[in-house]
Amino acid sequence: MRRLPWSLSLSLLCLACAPTQRQTPDAGTPEATPRKLVARIVHTYPHDPTAFTQGLQFHQGQLYESTGEKGDLRRISLEQASPLWKEALPDVFPEGLASDGERLYQLTWQDETLFVWNGTPPAREKQVSYAGEGWGLCYWQGQLVRSDGTSTLRFHDPKDFRVKSQVQVTLQGVQQEMLNELECAEDGVYANVWHSNNVLKIDYATGRVLAVIDASALAQAVRGRVHSYEAVLNGIALEPGTGRLFFTGKLWPDLFEVTLEPAATP
């Protein structure tokens, strides 16, 4: 067998290590029109109005929240606004939160650190470094899905947080930026769009937006009780077993159980 030149061998090695770009729609192929849905409020629950919500996640039958700024990891309840338990993280800016059923995974914004939590109450098991910003995080079929405020979703190996593949999110051919908090469902990933009242439902394989969810009724419900420009919709949680869906926002006094219904035809 001929020996490859050193430079070519190195190039092939780097190519093998690069994350896989998942299938993206061809520029000349029109995308199907996404469904238009509306989030209707089913129940309203108390929520800590000082919590800068960055992640919302059910884990082992309990509801957990990751809060930013001088943030923390906390366990919360639908019955009261104050947390039942929390662990302060004053030296980082916590972000998205995910569960694989055994462990919790918590992103940080610009600290390039992933915290892995285990046990009851959760204790930090380890931390892993990664490149880039962390915004949203969720778990799907053995992978952690991360957003970073761009139109890219990255799929990570939970063991070492290595990027395995990535996909560009598009809405009828237009890339969708500012993807924030994530929640993985069986048939797609939900994503908050930062400083928007819309939630997108995205196809894992292609990145195509399957549905656009109008959650402006929730923002309207807290209007007059929030006074910060940053008090925006952020926080999605699906309850395993029941399928109940919950939305909240940064610095919001309410946490909402919602149903998704077809939008009215104009």
Backbone bond lengths (Angstrom), bond angles and torsions (degrees), N, CA, C in turn:
res aa  C-N    CA-C-N  psi(-1)  N-CA   C-N-CA  omega(-1)  CA-C   N-CA-C  phi
1 M - - - 1.474 - - 1.522 109.18 -
2 R 1.334 117.53 134.40 1.461 120.16 178.95 1.520 110.13 -69.83
3 R 1.312 115.18 142.08 1.468 120.32 176.65 1.526 108.51 -81.46
4 L 1.316 115.44 128.03 1.457 119.08 179.52 1.519 110.16 -72.73
5 P 1.315 117.38 146.61 1.467 119.31 173.39 1.521 109.98 -55.83
6 W 1.345 114.83 147.66 1.471 120.11 -175.75 1.517 111.66 -57.71
7 S 1.334 117.38 -42.53 1.469 120.49 -177.40 1.516 111.36 -65.33
8 L 1.355 116.43 -37.90 1.459 119.89 178.68 1.513 110.94 -69.35
9 S 1.326 117.11 -39.89 1.467 120.67 177.98 1.511 110.74 -60.25
10 L 1.337 116.74 -42.90 1.460 120.88 -179.81 1.519 110.52 -64.86
11 S 1.331 116.70 -39.89 1.467 120.15 179.67 1.518 111.44 -63.18
12 L 1.338 116.19 -42.41 1.461 119.80 179.07 1.512 111.52 -65.75
13 L 1.335 116.96 -37.18 1.458 120.84 178.23 1.514 110.48 -63.99
14 C 1.329 117.60 -44.15 1.460 121.17 179.66 1.524 110.94 -64.00
15 L 1.348 115.59 -37.88 1.457 119.44 178.79 1.517 111.32 -64.08
16 A 1.329 116.53 -38.40 1.463 120.73 -179.88 1.513 111.74 -67.51
17 C 1.353 116.81 -29.66 1.462 121.01 -177.84 1.521 112.32 -84.53
18 A 1.324 118.06 -14.81 1.456 121.18 -175.22 1.519 110.31 -70.74
19 P 1.355 117.27 146.29 1.460 119.53 177.87 1.521 111.20 -65.37
20 T 1.311 115.37 147.84 1.457 121.49 -179.93 1.518 110.20 -76.76
21 Q 1.327 116.21 132.91 1.459 120.60 173.15 1.515 107.73 -86.56
22 R 1.338 116.50 115.00 1.455 119.51 -179.10 1.518 110.59 -67.64
23 Q 1.311 114.65 165.76 1.462 120.80 -178.52 1.514 110.55 -56.85
24 T 1.334 115.95 130.18 1.451 121.13 174.94 1.518 108.66 -120.33
25 P 1.335 117.26 149.62 1.459 119.40 -177.72 1.522 111.55 -61.83
26 D 1.326 117.46 141.88 1.454 121.29 175.27 1.516 109.59 -65.72
27 A 1.347 114.58 143.90 1.461 119.20 -177.63 1.526 111.55 -59.85
28 G 1.329 116.62 -31.16 1.451 119.33 -177.61 1.511 114.30 -88.11
29 T 1.331 117.39 -2.79 1.461 121.25 -178.19 1.523 109.93 -99.24
30 P 1.329 119.13 114.64 1.463 120.01 -179.98 1.524 111.24 -66.10
31 E 1.328 115.52 137.70 1.457 119.89 178.87 1.523 110.06 -84.27
32 A 1.311 114.97 151.40 1.457 120.27 176.27 1.521 109.58 -64.16
33 T 1.318 116.01 145.76 1.461 120.56 178.62 1.522 109.67 -67.10
34 P 1.341 118.25 125.84 1.462 119.49 -179.22 1.522 111.52 -69.91
35 R 1.306 115.74 154.50 1.461 120.48 175.94 1.525 109.30 -68.15
36 K 1.309 116.37 145.85 1.458 121.86 174.36 1.525 108.01 -106.91
37 L 1.334 115.59 117.61 1.457 122.09 -177.10 1.522 110.26 -120.80
38 V 1.318 114.92 161.39 1.467 122.23 178.05 1.519 108.50 -126.83
39 A 1.331 116.53 135.50 1.465 121.69 175.44 1.524 108.67 -85.31
40 R 1.341 116.38 116.28 1.461 122.41 178.08 1.524 109.10 -102.76
41 I 1.312 117.06 135.41 1.464 122.03 -177.85 1.526 109.98 -76.26
42 V 1.335 115.87 125.87 1.461 122.48 176.22 1.522 110.09 -98.38
43 H 1.326 116.04 -49.09 1.466 121.93 177.52 1.518 108.88 -141.54
44 T 1.325 114.97 152.08 1.463 121.80 176.28 1.519 108.67 -117.79
45 Y 1.331 116.48 129.48 1.461 122.74 -178.39 1.527 109.67 -121.81
46 P 1.344 117.03 155.85 1.468 119.23 178.90 1.524 111.52 -70.11
47 H 1.328 115.21 146.63 1.462 122.35 179.18 1.525 108.05 -141.80
48 D 1.314 116.49 142.11 1.459 122.15 -178.72 1.531 109.79 -62.76
49 P 1.341 118.45 114.55 1.464 120.19 -177.32 1.520 113.67 -73.75
50 T 1.330 117.50 -3.06 1.467 120.43 175.02 1.530 111.53 -99.23
51 A 1.325 117.48 -2.43 1.470 121.54 -177.25 1.529 109.82 -82.20
52 F 1.334 115.66 119.00 1.461 122.15 178.03 1.528 107.30 -87.68
53 T 1.323 115.65 77.62 1.467 122.78 -167.71 1.525 112.48 -61.19
54 Q 1.341 115.18 124.79 1.460 121.46 176.83 1.527 112.07 -121.01
55 G 1.313 116.83 -20.76 1.456 120.93 178.19 1.514 110.12 -153.44
56 L 1.331 116.81 143.70 1.462 123.03 179.66 1.521 106.44 -137.06
57 Q 1.347 116.94 126.82 1.462 118.61 -169.27 1.520 112.12 -153.64
58 F 1.343 116.87 129.69 1.458 120.66 168.86 1.523 108.76 -80.14
59 H 1.342 115.29 138.01 1.467 121.34 -178.06 1.514 108.46 -150.41
60 Q 1.331 116.09 116.26 1.460 122.30 178.45 1.530 111.83 52.96
61 G 1.327 115.35 43.75 1.455 121.51 175.89 1.513 115.53 81.02
62 Q 1.320 117.58 1.68 1.459 122.12 -179.71 1.528 109.42 -119.01
63 L 1.331 115.41 157.00 1.457 120.93 179.77 1.525 109.17 -103.72
64 Y 1.332 115.41 125.85 1.465 121.86 -179.16 1.524 109.91 -117.46
65 E 1.321 114.17 155.33 1.457 121.07 -178.48 1.524 109.34 -137.96
66 S 1.317 115.82 138.10 1.459 122.51 172.78 1.520 107.22 -105.81
67 T 1.328 116.80 125.48 1.459 120.24 -179.14 1.515 110.07 -115.11
68 G 1.334 115.29 145.66 1.450 121.87 -176.29 1.512 113.19 -97.46
69 E 1.331 115.20 -164.58 1.457 124.73 -169.82 1.530 107.49 58.72
70 K 1.319 119.89 -128.70 1.474 120.39 172.08 1.523 106.03 -80.12
71 G 1.316 114.78 80.11 1.448 119.75 -163.23 1.501 115.76 -98.89
72 D 1.346 114.01 -165.40 1.455 120.80 -175.45 1.520 109.67 -164.84
73 L 1.302 114.82 176.41 1.461 123.72 163.54 1.513 105.71 -109.54
74 R 1.330 117.83 133.05 1.464 120.75 -176.17 1.524 110.78 -140.42
75 R 1.323 114.45 152.25 1.465 121.12 170.41 1.512 106.93 -102.79
76 I 1.327 115.92 130.83 1.453 120.06 -175.19 1.524 110.17 -123.24
77 S 1.319 114.96 172.91 1.459 121.99 -177.19 1.517 109.04 -133.11
78 L 1.325 116.45 153.75 1.455 120.38 174.38 1.523 111.90 -77.33
79 E 1.320 116.50 -10.26 1.462 120.57 -175.36 1.525 113.68 -92.04
80 Q 1.341 118.03 -20.22 1.459 119.62 -176.19 1.519 109.84 -147.05
81 A 1.336 115.03 155.78 1.460 120.38 -177.75 1.523 112.01 -79.42
82 S 1.315 117.19 -37.22 1.463 120.23 -176.39 1.526 110.25 -73.33
83 P 1.336 117.62 145.15 1.470 120.22 -177.94 1.521 112.36 -68.19
84 L 1.321 116.05 149.68 1.461 121.78 176.21 1.529 111.13 -80.37
85 W 1.319 115.27 -27.52 1.474 122.21 -179.72 1.517 107.40 -159.51
86 K 1.327 116.94 147.47 1.463 118.47 173.33 1.519 110.65 -156.45
87 E 1.319 113.99 153.72 1.461 122.96 176.43 1.524 106.92 -124.86
88 A 1.331 115.79 115.13 1.460 120.66 -176.66 1.526 110.92 -70.33
89 L 1.327 115.29 144.72 1.467 122.86 176.35 1.527 107.69 -131.59
90 P 1.332 117.10 70.72 1.463 120.84 -170.58 1.521 115.07 -72.79
91 D 1.323 117.94 -16.70 1.466 120.59 -173.80 1.521 113.73 -95.68
92 V 1.323 117.73 -2.44 1.464 121.80 179.50 1.527 108.83 -135.00
93 F 1.325 115.73 169.95 1.461 121.89 175.80 1.528 107.00 -108.26
94 P 1.349 118.41 95.86 1.467 120.88 -177.79 1.526 111.69 -64.35
95 E 1.329 114.00 150.65 1.468 120.07 -178.47 1.529 110.50 -134.20
96 G 1.341 117.62 -129.58 1.456 122.42 -172.23 1.518 114.30 -62.52
97 L 1.346 115.25 157.55 1.459 122.60 -173.60 1.527 109.31 -136.45
98 A 1.342 116.17 136.56 1.464 121.15 -179.69 1.517 109.81 -140.50
99 S 1.341 116.08 158.16 1.461 122.48 177.81 1.516 109.57 -132.64
100 D 1.350 115.97 137.08 1.466 120.04 172.06 1.523 111.24 -101.63
101 G 1.336 116.05 10.93 1.455 121.70 -178.43 1.508 112.87 97.09
102 E 1.323 116.47 -25.28 1.461 121.60 178.59 1.522 111.93 -113.85
103 R 1.314 116.32 -39.96 1.460 121.98 -176.98 1.520 110.69 -124.95
104 L 1.339 114.36 155.93 1.454 121.99 170.30 1.524 108.48 -103.09
105 Y 1.333 115.68 142.60 1.460 122.28 178.43 1.527 107.58 -122.55
106 Q 1.325 116.54 128.04 1.462 121.19 -174.85 1.525 110.45 -127.09
107 L 1.327 116.02 122.70 1.453 121.94 178.00 1.521 111.62 -80.19
108 T 1.319 115.52 164.35 1.460 122.53 166.70 1.521 107.77 -124.27
109 W 1.327 115.98 155.66 1.460 121.17 -171.48 1.534 111.89 -68.48
110 Q 1.326 117.00 -69.18 1.464 120.88 -176.70 1.528 112.46 -119.66
111 D 1.311 116.83 8.97 1.468 120.89 -179.22 1.527 112.49 -86.46
112 E 1.336 116.32 -7.79 1.469 122.49 177.01 1.532 111.98 54.02
113 T 1.340 114.35 41.13 1.463 120.76 -178.93 1.519 109.87 -132.80
114 L 1.324 115.70 130.56 1.463 122.82 173.46 1.520 108.12 -104.88
115 F 1.335 116.66 126.78 1.459 121.53 175.57 1.530 108.95 -96.93
116 V 1.318 115.91 134.45 1.460 122.34 176.27 1.522 107.72 -111.68
117 W 1.339 116.17 123.79 1.461 122.78 -176.39 1.522 109.48 -112.72
118 N 1.341 115.37 145.72 1.458 120.59 -179.77 1.523 108.65 -147.90
119 G 1.337 116.06 152.82 1.460 120.77 175.95 1.509 113.14 93.81
120 T 1.345 115.14 177.85 1.459 123.20 178.67 1.525 109.45 -134.34
121 P 1.342 118.94 114.99 1.456 125.49 -6.25 1.523 110.60 -66.97
122 P 1.322 117.74 161.41 1.458 119.22 -176.13 1.530 112.40 -61.35
123 A 1.313 115.06 137.78 1.462 122.50 173.37 1.519 107.75 -124.37
124 R 1.326 116.03 148.13 1.458 119.19 -179.12 1.524 110.53 -68.27
125 E 1.323 115.62 118.71 1.459 122.05 179.87 1.521 111.31 -86.79
126 K 1.331 115.92 -40.61 1.460 121.02 178.46 1.520 109.01 -166.86
127 Q 1.319 115.71 172.27 1.447 121.18 171.44 1.521 109.09 -135.34
128 V 1.334 114.94 147.19 1.458 122.03 -173.98 1.522 108.43 -128.31
129 S 1.322 116.91 138.45 1.460 121.66 178.21 1.524 110.60 -87.94
130 Y 1.315 115.88 149.31 1.461 121.90 174.78 1.523 108.32 -148.58
131 A 1.316 116.39 166.05 1.460 121.72 -178.76 1.522 110.29 -99.18
132 G 1.332 116.42 136.28 1.458 120.72 175.98 1.514 112.84 101.09
133 E 1.317 114.74 -178.20 1.457 120.82 -179.00 1.523 110.85 -86.74
134 G 1.336 115.33 154.86 1.452 122.00 173.41 1.516 109.86 -115.51
135 W 1.326 117.46 126.29 1.460 122.24 177.35 1.531 109.79 -118.87
136 G 1.324 117.42 -73.70 1.459 120.86 -179.14 1.517 111.57 -113.79
137 L 1.357 115.58 157.04 1.462 120.57 -178.37 1.524 109.38 -150.62
138 C 1.339 116.59 139.64 1.459 121.40 171.89 1.523 108.86 -152.95
139 Y 1.329 115.89 168.19 1.471 121.98 -174.29 1.516 109.48 -116.49
140 W 1.349 115.11 131.70 1.466 120.18 -179.09 1.518 109.91 -149.58
141 Q 1.323 116.11 120.71 1.458 123.30 173.86 1.530 112.94 47.21
142 G 1.329 115.03 53.08 1.457 120.11 175.03 1.508 115.42 77.96
143 Q 1.327 117.51 11.58 1.458 121.30 179.56 1.520 110.25 -131.74
144 L 1.324 115.92 150.85 1.453 122.15 171.76 1.520 107.98 -99.21
145 V 1.324 116.33 127.55 1.457 122.29 -178.47 1.526 108.02 -102.63
146 R 1.349 116.30 126.24 1.473 120.78 -174.61 1.525 111.03 -122.39
147 S 1.328 115.13 138.93 1.464 121.78 168.67 1.523 108.42 -108.03
148 D 1.342 115.48 157.53 1.469 119.22 -179.81 1.522 112.25 -137.41
149 G 1.331 116.91 21.63 1.454 120.59 -179.88 1.514 114.12 88.91
150 T 1.331 117.26 -5.96 1.458 121.36 176.04 1.525 108.70 -99.81
151 S 1.322 116.46 -163.89 1.466 121.09 176.90 1.524 112.17 -91.60
152 T 1.330 117.63 6.01 1.462 121.89 -175.58 1.523 111.72 -97.96
153 L 1.329 116.68 133.63 1.460 122.38 166.79 1.518 107.32 -107.00
154 R 1.339 116.24 130.48 1.461 121.38 179.92 1.525 109.50 -111.34
155 F 1.327 115.43 140.77 1.459 122.79 -178.06 1.530 108.06 -109.18
156 H 1.347 116.17 117.72 1.458 122.84 -172.20 1.525 111.74 -110.43
157 D 1.321 115.05 150.42 1.459 122.17 169.08 1.527 107.82 -77.68
158 P 1.348 119.51 121.93 1.468 120.74 -178.21 1.529 113.91 -60.99
159 K 1.330 118.04 -24.73 1.464 120.37 -175.49 1.521 112.24 -68.62
160 D 1.328 116.84 -44.41 1.463 120.11 -177.06 1.527 112.84 -128.94
161 F 1.308 116.88 2.44 1.468 125.21 179.92 1.528 112.28 62.61
162 R 1.307 116.74 24.26 1.464 121.16 174.85 1.528 109.10 -69.38
163 V 1.339 115.98 138.37 1.462 120.86 177.81 1.521 109.26 -74.85
164 K 1.327 116.35 120.75 1.465 121.66 -179.55 1.527 112.05 -94.78
165 S 1.325 116.43 -35.93 1.462 120.66 179.62 1.517 108.60 -161.10
166 Q 1.311 115.72 171.62 1.458 120.36 177.69 1.519 109.56 -152.73
167 V 1.334 115.48 161.55 1.460 120.80 -177.97 1.522 108.25 -145.57
168 Q 1.326 116.27 146.83 1.456 122.40 175.93 1.525 109.21 -93.49
169 V 1.320 116.54 132.23 1.460 121.63 -178.71 1.524 109.17 -90.17
170 T 1.327 116.10 125.95 1.461 121.21 -178.15 1.521 110.92 -131.64
171 L 1.314 114.51 145.05 1.462 122.87 174.22 1.519 107.23 -116.70
172 Q 1.327 116.55 104.76 1.465 123.00 -176.23 1.535 110.82 50.11
173 G 1.326 114.84 45.96 1.454 121.81 175.07 1.508 115.71 89.84
174 V 1.325 118.36 -8.83 1.466 122.13 -178.42 1.522 109.37 -101.62
175 Q 1.336 116.69 126.14 1.460 120.13 179.76 1.526 110.69 -64.38
176 Q 1.328 115.76 140.14 1.460 122.71 -177.09 1.525 110.20 -106.45
177 E 1.324 116.11 111.20 1.460 122.06 -178.58 1.532 110.54 -89.43
178 M 1.314 115.26 176.09 1.465 124.58 173.69 1.520 112.86 62.08
179 L 1.336 117.25 34.46 1.463 120.21 174.90 1.516 108.60 -70.60
180 N 1.320 117.06 128.21 1.462 121.24 -172.67 1.530 110.15 -117.85
181 E 1.314 118.19 -121.07 1.466 122.03 -174.92 1.527 110.88 -60.29
182 L 1.340 115.69 140.71 1.461 121.67 -176.22 1.523 111.28 -121.32
183 E 1.323 115.44 152.75 1.462 122.38 170.33 1.523 107.68 -142.45
184 C 1.321 116.13 121.38 1.460 121.02 -178.25 1.526 110.79 -86.02
185 A 1.320 116.64 126.04 1.461 123.34 172.75 1.525 107.93 -114.97
186 E 1.320 116.53 170.70 1.457 119.77 -177.92 1.524 112.48 -62.38
187 D 1.328 116.41 -36.52 1.463 120.14 -172.91 1.518 113.85 -107.65
188 G 1.328 117.96 16.16 1.457 120.82 177.84 1.513 111.33 156.73
189 V 1.320 115.23 166.35 1.460 120.34 -180.00 1.527 108.89 -106.72
190 Y 1.340 115.78 130.32 1.461 121.62 175.19 1.527 108.68 -84.79
191 A 1.329 116.27 140.22 1.463 120.70 179.87 1.517 110.30 -139.18
192 N 1.334 115.89 124.97 1.456 119.80 167.84 1.525 108.93 -68.01
193 V 1.320 116.69 144.01 1.460 121.93 171.52 1.519 106.42 -104.83
194 W 1.327 116.30 118.51 1.467 121.79 -172.23 1.528 111.20 -56.48
195 H 1.343 115.44 135.35 1.461 123.86 -178.72 1.524 111.44 56.85
196 S 1.314 114.98 40.11 1.459 122.04 176.74 1.517 107.97 -142.12
197 N 1.319 116.45 155.40 1.460 120.81 173.75 1.523 111.77 -95.37
198 N 1.319 116.31 14.94 1.462 121.19 179.06 1.521 111.83 -101.96
199 V 1.317 114.99 143.69 1.459 123.08 169.85 1.525 106.58 -118.59
200 L 1.324 116.47 132.54 1.459 121.20 178.76 1.520 110.08 -99.93
201 K 1.327 116.49 144.32 1.455 121.57 169.13 1.521 107.13 -110.56
202 I 1.336 116.32 124.70 1.458 122.44 -165.38 1.521 110.58 -121.49
203 D 1.316 116.13 140.05 1.460 122.03 175.43 1.528 109.64 -75.44
204 Y 1.328 116.55 129.72 1.464 120.74 -177.35 1.528 112.39 -62.33
205 A 1.318 116.87 -41.09 1.462 120.63 -170.76 1.518 113.24 -77.15
206 T 1.332 116.90 -40.35 1.464 120.39 -173.00 1.518 114.09 -108.15
207 G 1.336 118.09 -19.19 1.453 121.16 -174.96 1.517 113.68 81.46
208 R 1.317 117.22 0.65 1.457 119.49 179.30 1.531 110.92 -68.66
209 V 1.321 116.13 140.16 1.461 121.26 175.47 1.523 108.30 -75.91
210 L 1.322 115.77 120.53 1.463 122.29 -179.04 1.520 112.01 -87.66
211 A 1.341 115.88 -31.22 1.465 120.50 -177.88 1.520 109.37 -153.67
212 V 1.322 115.01 147.23 1.463 122.56 172.45 1.520 106.98 -114.31
213 I 1.334 115.87 121.27 1.463 121.82 -175.17 1.520 109.13 -105.77
214 D 1.309 116.62 121.83 1.459 123.06 178.00 1.527 108.62 -88.26
215 A 1.336 116.24 111.89 1.468 121.02 -179.99 1.523 111.41 -110.48
216 S 1.328 116.81 26.50 1.463 119.92 -177.02 1.523 112.71 -65.74
217 A 1.341 118.46 -23.77 1.468 120.17 177.80 1.523 111.31 -62.82
218 L 1.335 117.00 -30.47 1.463 120.73 178.98 1.522 110.30 -71.78
219 A 1.330 116.13 -44.09 1.463 119.76 177.58 1.526 110.58 -62.16
220 Q 1.323 116.26 -37.26 1.458 120.56 177.86 1.525 110.72 -64.90
221 A 1.330 117.36 -35.59 1.466 121.31 -177.65 1.524 112.65 -67.23
222 V 1.343 117.77 -28.03 1.473 119.76 -179.09 1.522 111.90 -101.33
223 R 1.319 116.86 -4.10 1.466 120.02 -179.33 1.526 109.95 -59.81
224 G 1.300 115.74 137.91 1.459 120.78 -176.85 1.510 112.48 93.25
225 R 1.338 116.42 -15.96 1.472 120.25 177.43 1.524 111.87 -114.37
226 V 1.308 117.40 0.52 1.466 121.65 173.47 1.523 107.71 -122.92
227 H 1.327 115.80 143.91 1.463 119.01 -170.68 1.521 112.56 -134.72
228 S 1.309 116.89 18.05 1.457 120.58 179.79 1.517 109.81 -116.99
229 Y 1.325 115.63 143.60 1.464 121.21 175.28 1.518 111.02 -61.01
230 E 1.327 117.04 -27.26 1.462 121.79 -178.10 1.526 113.20 -87.45
231 A 1.327 117.78 1.05 1.474 120.85 -178.80 1.525 109.45 -81.44
232 V 1.333 115.12 74.68 1.465 120.94 -173.66 1.525 111.07 -116.63
233 L 1.317 115.07 161.96 1.461 122.06 176.16 1.521 110.15 -54.05
234 N 1.330 117.08 123.43 1.467 121.71 176.57 1.521 108.51 -169.94
235 G 1.303 116.63 117.74 1.453 121.24 -179.89 1.516 110.63 133.19
236 I 1.340 116.02 111.51 1.461 122.69 -178.39 1.521 108.05 -132.56
237 A 1.326 117.53 132.08 1.468 120.77 177.46 1.520 109.96 -142.93
238 L 1.321 115.54 130.53 1.466 123.23 172.76 1.519 108.61 -103.12
239 E 1.320 117.34 128.05 1.459 120.69 179.84 1.525 109.79 -83.56
240 P 1.333 118.10 118.76 1.469 120.20 179.30 1.527 110.94 -61.15
241 G 1.310 115.68 141.80 1.457 120.09 177.63 1.510 114.03 91.11
242 T 1.330 117.10 -41.58 1.464 120.50 -178.89 1.521 112.47 -102.27
243 G 1.332 116.91 -27.37 1.455 120.49 -176.55 1.513 113.59 76.51
244 R 1.345 117.25 7.04 1.465 118.86 178.13 1.528 109.69 -64.05
245 L 1.328 115.57 140.34 1.457 122.11 -174.96 1.523 109.43 -115.62
246 F 1.330 115.61 132.34 1.463 121.60 -176.88 1.526 109.89 -124.77
247 F 1.343 115.26 137.59 1.462 122.88 174.16 1.522 108.68 -124.23
248 T 1.329 116.66 148.60 1.459 121.41 169.08 1.522 107.88 -149.79
249 G 1.334 116.38 -168.56 1.458 120.67 -179.78 1.509 111.51 -147.29
250 K 1.318 115.05 168.22 1.459 120.78 177.28 1.529 109.09 -66.92
251 L 1.320 115.58 127.53 1.468 122.70 176.81 1.526 112.42 64.45
252 W 1.322 116.71 20.27 1.461 120.14 178.08 1.526 110.53 -84.11
253 P 1.334 117.64 142.94 1.464 120.82 177.06 1.527 113.50 -83.54
254 D 1.327 117.52 -3.35 1.463 121.56 -176.79 1.526 110.94 -128.29
255 L 1.327 114.51 149.60 1.461 123.28 169.33 1.520 106.06 -121.94
256 F 1.321 117.58 130.92 1.458 121.58 -170.13 1.524 112.02 -113.16
257 E 1.332 116.08 134.10 1.454 120.39 162.85 1.521 106.43 -88.40
258 V 1.326 116.82 132.21 1.456 120.11 -174.73 1.527 111.00 -130.62
259 T 1.303 114.69 160.03 1.463 121.80 165.55 1.521 107.41 -118.07
260 L 1.319 115.84 154.54 1.460 121.08 179.26 1.518 109.02 -106.28
261 E 1.332 115.30 123.48 1.455 121.27 -177.32 1.522 109.87 -125.17
262 P 1.319 117.85 153.00 1.469 119.69 176.66 1.527 110.82 -59.34
263 A 1.318 115.73 138.52 1.460 119.89 177.43 1.524 109.63 -68.74
264 A 1.318 114.96 150.46 1.462 119.73 178.75 1.522 110.01 -64.20
265 T 1.304 116.48 140.04 1.461 121.12 178.08 1.520 109.38 -76.79
266 P 1.345 117.30 126.89 1.476 118.28 -178.54 1.518 112.22 -66.09
